[in-house]
Amino acid sequence: MKQTAVEWLAETLRFSSKDLYAEMYEHIEQAKEIEKYVAQQYAEFAIECYRKELPVLEFDGWINHLNTNKK
């Protein structure tokens, strides 16, 4: 299985600086939870589009759409 961006960053920190990794551990774990949440939200969005026979935005387009509608 491929790594997520957060997993890659955590592994890179762990191998390059154990002190920094230890210091950032709680933030890394929180980022993993956020990453899971966002993936779930996108999956629900994609399923809803499919059910409504709408085109599914790519992930970046979906994120931009969310950020645009926040304002």
C-alpha positions in Angstrom: 0.0 0.0 0.0 1.2 3.5 -0.8 1.9 5.9 2.0 -0.2 9.0 2.7 1.5 12.4 2.7 1.3 12.4 6.5 2.8 8.9 6.8 5.6 9.9 4.4 6.4 13.0 6.4 6.3 11.1 9.7 8.7 8.5 8.4 11.0 11.1 7.0 11.1 12.9 10.3 11.6 9.7 12.2 14.6 8.8 10.1 16.1 12.3 9.9 15.6 13.6 13.4 14.3 11.4 16.2 14.1 14.4 18.5 12.0 16.4 16.1 9.8 13.3 15.5 9.3 12.8 19.2 8.4 16.5 19.6 6.0 16.4 16.7 4.4 13.0 17.5 1.1 14.4 18.8 0.8 16.7 15.8 1.5 13.9 13.4 -1.1 11.7 15.0 -3.6 14.6 14.8 -2.8 15.1 11.1 -3.4 11.4 10.4 -6.9 11.7 11.9 -7.6 14.8 9.9 -6.4 13.0 6.8 -8.8 10.1 7.4 -11.7 12.5 8.1 -11.1 14.4 4.8 -10.8 11.2 2.8 -14.1 10.0 4.3 -15.8 13.3 3.4 -14.5 13.2 -0.2 -15.6 9.6 -0.5 -19.1 10.6 0.6 -19.1 13.5 -1.8 -18.0 11.2 -4.7 -20.7 8.7 -3.9 -23.4 11.4 -3.8 -22.3 12.7 -7.2 -22.4 9.3 -8.6 -25.9 8.7 -7.3 -27.1 12.0 -8.7 -25.3 11.2 -12.0 -23.1 14.3 -11.7 -19.5 14.5 -12.6 -17.2 14.0 -9.7 -14.7 16.7 -9.0 -11.1 15.6 -8.6 -9.9 15.9 -5.0 -8.1 19.3 -5.5 -11.2 20.7 -7.2 -13.3 19.5 -4.3 -10.9 21.2 -1.8 -11.0 24.4 -3.8 -14.8 24.3 -3.9 -14.9 23.9 -0.1 -12.5 26.7 0.4 -14.4 29.0 -1.9 -17.7 28.3 -0.2 -16.2 29.0 3.3 -15.8 32.7 2.5 
